Amino acid sequence: MKLPRKEGLNIVPFVDIMLVLLAIVLSTASFIAHGQIKVNLPESSSAKLDKNDKKIVVTINNDNQFFLDGKQVTKDLLKEKIMKIDNKTQIQLTSDREAKFSAFIEILDILKNKNHENFTIQTEVKK
């Protein structure tokens, strides 16, 4: 007895794999931060909202990682970029309250060595 010959290509396993890959992509896409670094700011009773548009933002997150205008950088690259900034440009320092104080001091040392005194420290308004 002759077995019937299978005609065509069985695409069911291919569709199964594609659906699994689609589920993985969709579930991981929801965890991607959309250009924002989550920082839990310390509170201050004298905090003000700054409306200055021309500024450079240096951020330290709770894992003590450095960010320059939202892009993660190493300490050496941060120092190199700050050294190229004009002293009249305002630098806004933003640090998570859980970040190590030593990481914040490292940025202040870079600014002090450059004699850059035009900086602000961002905090939340105390309620």
GUMARTI-38656 format. One record per residue: residue number from 1; residue in one letter; chain; x, y negated, z of N, C-alpha, C in turn. Coordinates in nm, 4 decimals, padded with zeros to 6 digits. Each point is the difference from the previous one (the first is absolute). Example, Ala and Ser with C-alpha at 12.3 -4.5 7.8 and 13.67 -1.06 7.14 Angstrom:
REM residues 2
ATOM     k   r   c       n_xx       n_yy       n_zz      ca_xx      ca_yy      ca_zz       c_xx       c_yy       c_zz
ATOM     1   A   A    01.3190    00.5690    00.7800   -00.0890   -00.1190    00.0000    00.0900   -00.1200    00.0000
ATOM     2   S   A   -00.0350   -00.1050   -00.0720    00.0820   -00.1190    00.0060   -00.0770   -00.1090    00.0730
This chain:
REM residues 127
ATOM     k   r   c       n_xx       n_yy       n_zz      ca_xx      ca_yy      ca_zz       c_xx       c_yy       c_zz
ATOM     1   M   A    00.0828    00.1166    00.0000   -00.0828   -00.1166    00.0000    00.0885   -00.1247    00.0000
ATOM     2   K   A   -00.0352   -00.0897   -00.0836    00.0736   -00.1225   -00.0159   -00.0555   -00.1077    00.0932
ATOM     3   L   A    00.0920   -00.0681    00.0714   -00.0420   -00.1092    00.0861   -00.0272   -00.1236   -00.0849
ATOM     4   P   A   -00.1012   -00.0792    00.0400   -00.0276   -00.1202   -00.0799    00.1119   -00.1025    00.0171
ATOM     5   R   A    00.0323   -00.0605   -00.1048    00.1067   -00.0989   -00.0001   -00.0534   -00.1334    00.0512
ATOM     6   K   A    00.0739   -00.0616    00.0942   -00.0445   -00.1279    00.0554    00.0280   -00.1092   -00.1022
ATOM     7   E   A   -00.1012   -00.0766   -00.0242    00.0127   -00.1104   -00.0929    00.0061   -00.1308    00.0788
ATOM     8   G   A    00.0842   -00.0917   -00.0395    00.0066   -00.1321    00.0621    00.0922   -00.0019    00.1213
ATOM     9   L   A    00.0092   -00.1162    00.0595    00.0883   -00.0237    00.1134   -00.0850   -00.0219    00.1242
ATOM    10   N   A    00.0376    00.0653    00.1086   -00.0728   -00.0153    00.1259    00.0523   -00.1255    00.0707
ATOM    11   I   A   -00.0821   -00.1053    00.0053    00.0443   -00.1267    00.0592   -00.0472   -00.0187    00.1445
ATOM    12   V   A   -00.0676    00.0965    00.0572   -00.0501   -00.0133    00.1366    00.1143   -00.0211    00.1005
ATOM    13   P   A    00.1108    00.0752   -00.0048    00.1091   -00.0266    00.0951    00.0609   -00.1398   -00.0180
ATOM    14   F   A    00.0072   -00.0457   -00.1229    00.0514   -00.1350   -00.0271   -00.0898   -00.1065    00.0625
ATOM    15   V   A   -00.1302    00.0150   -00.0131   -00.0952   -00.0952    00.0583    00.0107    00.0020    00.1520
ATOM    16   D   A    00.0153    00.1181    00.0597    00.0151    00.0108    00.1453    00.1235   -00.0765    00.0481
ATOM    17   I   A    00.1103    00.0155   -00.0687    00.1242   -00.0681    00.0379   -00.0168   -00.1505   -00.0138
ATOM    18   M   A   -00.0636   -00.0450   -00.1074   -00.0192   -00.1430   -00.0207   -00.0906   -00.0603    00.1081
ATOM    19   L   A   -00.1022    00.0713    00.0431   -00.0877   -00.0500    00.1057    00.0740   -00.0113    00.1336
ATOM    20   V   A    00.0872    00.0954    00.0287    00.0800   -00.0064    00.1229    00.0948   -00.1198   -00.0061
ATOM    21   L   A    00.0664   -00.0196   -00.1131    00.0891   -00.1148   -00.0142   -00.0759   -00.1316    00.0109
ATOM    22   L   A   -00.1189   -00.0066   -00.0570   -00.0812   -00.1211    00.0107   -00.0387   -00.0276    00.1453
ATOM    23   A   A   -00.0349    00.1038    00.0743   -00.0356   -00.0170    00.1420    00.1193   -00.0502    00.0800
ATOM    24   I   A    00.1190    00.0503   -00.0296    00.1212   -00.0444    00.0698    00.0285   -00.1462   -00.0309
ATOM    25   V   A   -00.0090   -00.0377   -00.1255    00.0273   -00.1389   -00.0395   -00.0997   -00.0949    00.0655
ATOM    26   L   A   -00.1265    00.0344   -00.0020   -00.1020   -00.0881    00.0584    00.0137   -00.0106    00.1516
ATOM    27   S   A    00.0363    00.1092    00.0659    00.0124   -00.0067    00.1463    00.1247   -00.0770    00.0424
ATOM    28   T   A    00.1092    00.0089   -00.0749    00.1196   -00.0751    00.0376   -00.0084   -00.1456   -00.0430
ATOM    29   A   A   -00.0783   -00.0306   -00.1017   -00.0127   -00.1380   -00.0464   -00.0665   -00.0878    00.1048
ATOM    30   S   A   -00.0824    00.0560    00.0836   -00.0673   -00.0808    00.1023    00.0945   -00.0386    00.1126
ATOM    31   F   A    00.1163    00.0646    00.0121    00.0953   -00.0324    00.1053    00.1032   -00.1027   -00.0428
ATOM    32   I   A    00.0003   -00.0372   -00.1258    00.0990   -00.0958   -00.0489   -00.0393   -00.1396    00.0457
ATOM    33   A   A    00.0941   -00.0692    00.0633   -00.0258   -00.1380    00.0416    00.0016   -00.0875   -00.1238
ATOM    34   H   A   -00.0945   -00.0870   -00.0105   -00.0121   -00.0842   -00.1184    00.0793   -00.1275    00.0170
ATOM    35   G   A    00.1330    00.0116    00.0090    00.0868   -00.1155    00.0040    00.0059   -00.0699    00.1345
ATOM    36   Q   A   -00.0500    00.0618    00.1059    00.0030   -00.0639    00.1297    00.0746    00.0877    00.0986
ATOM    37   I   A    00.0774   -00.0647    00.0837    00.0727    00.0701    00.1039   -00.0780   -00.0201    00.1291
ATOM    38   K   A   -00.0378    00.1101    00.0621   -00.0789   -00.0108    00.1219    00.0909   -00.0407    00.1147
ATOM    39   V   A   -00.0284   -00.1167    00.0569    00.0788   -00.0544    00.1096   -00.0957   -00.0435    00.1096
ATOM    40   N   A    00.0235    00.0475    00.1202   -00.0787   -00.0388    00.1161    00.0733   -00.1147    00.0682
ATOM    41   L   A   -00.0441   -00.1236   -00.0245    00.0723   -00.1185    00.0462   -00.0177   -00.0226    00.1497
ATOM    42   P   A    00.1031   -00.0543    00.0634   -00.0160   -00.0407    00.1399   -00.0884   -00.1242    00.0075
ATOM    43   E   A   -00.0568   -00.0250    00.1177   -00.0890   -00.1138    00.0170    00.0723   -00.1176    00.0625
ATOM    44   S   A   -00.0459   -00.1193   -00.0337    00.0561   -00.1230    00.0556   -00.1113   -00.1027    00.0135
ATOM    45   S   A   -00.0020   -00.0723    00.1108   -00.1037   -00.1009    00.0186    00.0255   -00.1246   -00.0846
ATOM    46   S   A    00.1226   -00.0173   -00.0485    00.0332   -00.1182   -00.0804    00.0117    00.0320   -00.1487
ATOM    47   A   A   -00.0534    00.1142   -00.0430    00.0097    00.0397   -00.1407   -00.0836   -00.0910   -00.0880
ATOM    48   K   A    00.0532   -00.0299   -00.1195   -00.0700   -00.0820   -00.0979   -00.0021    00.0742   -00.1322
ATOM    49   L   A   -00.1008   -00.0277   -00.0787   -00.0040    00.0549   -00.1345    00.0839   -00.0893   -00.0893
ATOM    50   D   A    00.0904    00.0616   -00.0762    00.0898   -00.0761   -00.0860   -00.0539    00.0002   -00.1420
ATOM    51   K   A   -00.0147   -00.1165   -00.0587   -00.0541   -00.0132   -00.1359    00.1082   -00.0194   -00.1049
ATOM    52   N   A    00.1261    00.0060    00.0374    00.1099   -00.0222   -00.0938    00.0064    00.1156   -00.1001
ATOM    53   D   A   -00.0069   -00.0322   -00.1289    00.0020    00.1033   -00.1024    00.1418    00.0411   -00.0390
ATOM    54   K   A    00.0955   -00.0917    00.0097    00.1370    00.0295   -00.0419    00.0781    00.0543    00.1190
ATOM    55   K   A   -00.0039    00.1303    00.0153    00.0728    00.0613    00.1090    00.0377    00.1428   -00.0381
ATOM    56   I   A    00.1004    00.0489    00.0687    00.0440    00.1377   -00.0139   -00.0465    00.0729    00.1264
ATOM    57   V   A   -00.0594    00.1168   -00.0156   -00.0501    00.0746    00.1155    00.0918    00.1190    00.0255
ATOM    58   V   A    00.0573    00.0043    00.1215    00.0820    00.1122    00.0440   -00.0791    00.0731    00.1071
ATOM    59   T   A   -00.0225    00.1296   -00.0200   -00.0845    00.0786    00.0886    00.0768    00.1185    00.0564
ATOM    60   I   A   -00.0263    00.0305    00.1270    00.0518    00.1220    00.0634   -00.1225    00.0796    00.0438
ATOM    61   N   A   -00.0134    00.1236   -00.0482   -00.1147    00.0801    00.0410    00.0324    00.0776    00.1276
ATOM    62   N   A   -00.0946    00.0811    00.0461    00.0198    00.0710    00.1265    00.1065    00.1088   -00.0084
ATOM    63   D   A    00.0452    00.0358   -00.1204    00.1092    00.0964   -00.0170    00.1342   -00.0698   -00.0182
ATOM    64   N   A    00.0052   -00.1306    00.0282    00.1210   -00.0819   -00.0106    00.0566   -00.0032   -00.1414
ATOM    65   Q   A   -00.0883    00.0027   -00.0990    00.0406   -00.0136   -00.1395   -00.0180   -00.1446   -00.0411
ATOM    66   F   A    00.0910   -00.0498   -00.0837   -00.0019   -00.1393   -00.0433   -00.0706   -00.0122   -00.1346
ATOM    67   F   A   -00.0788   -00.1069   -00.0153   -00.0698   -00.0291   -00.1247    00.0231   -00.1457   -00.0350
ATOM    68   L   A    00.0244   -00.0266   -00.1255    00.0169   -00.1367   -00.0494   -00.1095   -00.0242   -00.1031
ATOM    69   D   A   -00.0933   -00.0896    00.0323   -00.1161   -00.0273   -00.0852   -00.0737    00.1278   -00.0385
ATOM    70   G   A   -00.0165    00.0893    00.0974   -00.0780    00.1215   -00.0209    00.0748    00.1177   -00.0591
ATOM    71   K   A    00.1265   -00.0175   -00.0350    00.0784    00.1099   -00.0583    00.1026    00.0465    00.1017
ATOM    72   Q   A    00.0053    00.1319    00.0225    00.0929    00.0538    00.0987    00.1437   -00.0181   -00.0479
ATOM    73   V   A    00.0851   -00.0480    00.0920    00.1413   -00.0225   -00.0307    00.0849    00.0502    00.1161
ATOM    74   T   A    00.1254    00.0260   -00.0280    00.0943    00.0349    00.1060    00.0466   -00.1285    00.0676
ATOM    75   K   A    00.0632    00.0147    00.1149    00.0490   -00.1175    00.0717    00.1048   -00.0737   -00.0830
ATOM    76   D   A    00.0875    00.0744   -00.0675    00.1051   -00.0624   -00.0812   -00.0587   -00.0765   -00.1183
ATOM    77   L   A   -00.1002    00.0585   -00.0664   -00.0638   -00.0682   -00.1125   -00.0772   -00.1223    00.0486
ATOM    78   L   A   -00.0628    00.0112    00.1167   -00.0704   -00.1147    00.0587    00.0974   -00.1138    00.0270
ATOM    79   K   A    00.1153    00.0329    00.0564    00.1016   -00.1014    00.0286    00.0467   -00.0662   -00.1299
ATOM    80   E   A    00.0242    00.0823   -00.1016    00.0459   -00.0525   -00.1293   -00.1024   -00.0953   -00.0605
ATOM    81   K   A   -00.1284    00.0366    00.0059   -00.1043   -00.0849   -00.0589   -00.0202   -00.1275    00.0816
ATOM    82   I   A    00.0086    00.0090    00.1321   -00.0157   -00.1194    00.0834    00.1144   -00.0974   -00.0246
ATOM    83   M   A    00.1197    00.0505   -00.0214    00.1153   -00.0874   -00.0258   -00.0167   -00.0800   -00.1291
ATOM    84   K   A   -00.0810    00.0514   -00.0932   -00.0220   -00.0693   -00.1272   -00.1128   -00.1029    00.0078
ATOM    85   I   A   -00.0787    00.0024    00.1091   -00.1148   -00.0898    00.0140    00.0481   -00.1388    00.0401
ATOM    86   D   A   -00.0635   -00.1011   -00.0572    00.0289   -00.1390    00.0360   -00.0412   -00.0245    00.1453
ATOM    87   N   A    00.0787   -00.0786    00.0733   -00.0276   -00.0261    00.1418   -00.1297   -00.0770    00.0219
ATOM    88   K   A   -00.0540   -00.0620   -00.1040   -00.1254   -00.0740    00.0135   -00.1217    00.0912   -00.0115
ATOM    89   T   A    00.0194    00.1211   -00.0507   -00.1100    00.0945   -00.0155   -00.0393    00.0549    00.1367
ATOM    90   Q   A   -00.1291   -00.0013    00.0271   -00.0474    00.0509    00.1277   -00.0048    00.1527   -00.0026
ATOM    91   I   A    00.0449    00.0606    00.1089   -00.0043    00.1448    00.0147   -00.0959    00.0310    00.1145
ATOM    92   Q   A   -00.0974    00.0846   -00.0283   -00.0966    00.0400    00.1017    00.0397    00.1377    00.0518
ATOM    93   L   A    00.0261    00.0103    00.1288    00.0381    00.1263    00.0630   -00.1240    00.0640    00.0609
ATOM    94   T   A   -00.0261    00.1228   -00.0384   -00.1146    00.0744    00.0498    00.0520    00.1337    00.0523
ATOM    95   S   A   -00.0291    00.0283    00.1266    00.0491    00.1226    00.0601   -00.1127    00.0688    00.0754
ATOM    96   D   A   -00.0095    00.1305   -00.0161   -00.0978    00.0779    00.0750    00.0363   -00.0042    00.1480
ATOM    97   R   A   -00.1008   -00.0015    00.0856    00.0282   -00.0061    00.1442    00.0676    00.1264    00.0515
ATOM    98   E   A   -00.0067    00.1096   -00.0769    00.0655    00.1250    00.0394    00.1418    00.0121   -00.0572
ATOM    99   A   A    00.0384   -00.0918   -00.0858    00.1347    00.0032   -00.0596    00.1032   -00.0339    00.1069
ATOM   100   K   A    00.1199    00.0519   -00.0190    00.1073   -00.0290    00.0953    00.0409   -00.1469   -00.0113
ATOM   101   F   A    00.0251   -00.0596    00.1138    00.0419   -00.1396    00.0038    00.1345   -00.0170   -00.0693
ATOM   102   S   A    00.0831    00.1031    00.0033    00.1323   -00.0085   -00.0631   -00.0122   -00.0192   -00.1516
ATOM   103   A   A   -00.1026    00.0576   -00.0620   -00.0196   -00.0190   -00.1443   -00.0345   -00.1458   -00.0294
ATOM   104   F   A   -00.0796   -00.0613    00.0859   -00.0355   -00.1411   -00.0152    00.1228   -00.0886    00.0179
ATOM   105   I   A    00.0835    00.0344    00.0975    00.1225   -00.0757    00.0261    00.0962    00.0101   -00.1181
ATOM   106   E   A    00.0029    00.1135   -00.0682    00.0864    00.0153   -00.1177   -00.0359   -00.1027   -00.1067
ATOM   107   I   A   -00.1297   -00.0218   -00.0202   -00.0426   -00.1000   -00.0990    00.0384   -00.1397    00.0468
ATOM   108   L   A   -00.0214   -00.0286    00.1281    00.0380   -00.1315    00.0526    00.1506   -00.0232   -00.0133
ATOM   109   D   A    00.0811    00.1039    00.0196    00.1455   -00.0129   -00.0184    00.0352   -00.0349   -00.1442
ATOM   110   I   A   -00.0691    00.0641   -00.0952    00.0246   -00.0302   -00.1415   -00.0314   -00.1472   -00.0272
ATOM   111   L   A   -00.1137   -00.0470    00.0537   -00.0396   -00.1401   -00.0212    00.0973   -00.0954    00.0686
ATOM   112   K   A    00.0457    00.0363    00.1189    00.0933   -00.0864    00.0737    00.1341   -00.0083   -00.0725
ATOM   113   N   A    00.0507    00.1109   -00.0506    00.1272    00.0000   -00.0729   -00.0083   -00.0841   -00.1265
ATOM   114   K   A   -00.1196   -00.0095   -00.0573   -00.0198   -00.0801   -00.1216   -00.0328   -00.1458    00.0341
ATOM   115   N   A   -00.0221   -00.0305    00.1280   -00.0446   -00.1316    00.0457   -00.1360   -00.0358   -00.0586
ATOM   116   H   A   -00.0843    00.1002   -00.0135   -00.1362   -00.0190   -00.0517   -00.0921   -00.0175    00.1202
ATOM   117   E   A   -00.0524   -00.1214    00.0174   -00.0829   -00.0292    00.1166   -00.1467   -00.0213   -00.0349
ATOM   118   N   A   -00.0352    00.0157   -00.1254   -00.1374   -00.0208   -00.0435   -00.0729    00.1348   -00.0035
ATOM   119   F   A   -00.0428    00.0458    00.1180   -00.0736    00.1256    00.0076   -00.1104   -00.0115    00.1039
ATOM   120   T   A   -00.1019    00.0830   -00.0171   -00.1090    00.0087    00.0961   -00.0158    00.1452    00.0429
ATOM   121   I   A   -00.0579    00.0198    00.1174   -00.0273    00.1342    00.0508   -00.1513    00.0148    00.0051
ATOM   122   Q   A   -00.0522    00.0967   -00.0732   -00.1449    00.0173   -00.0075   -00.0501    00.0814    00.1179
ATOM   123   T   A   -00.1064   -00.0489    00.0637   -00.0670    00.0708    00.1092   -00.1510   -00.0120   -00.0209
ATOM   124   E   A   -00.0757    00.0720    00.0806   -00.1451   -00.0123   -00.0019   -00.0419   -00.0990    00.1075
ATOM   125   V   A   -00.1137   -00.0643   -00.0216   -00.0526   -00.0932    00.0989   -00.0546    00.0803    00.1177
ATOM   126   K   A    00.0432   -00.0367    00.1200   -00.0446    00.0700    00.1208   -00.1461   -00.0356    00.0270
ATOM   127   K   A   -00.0790    00.1002    00.0277   -00.1443   -00.0208    00.0211   -00.0326   -00.0169    00.1456
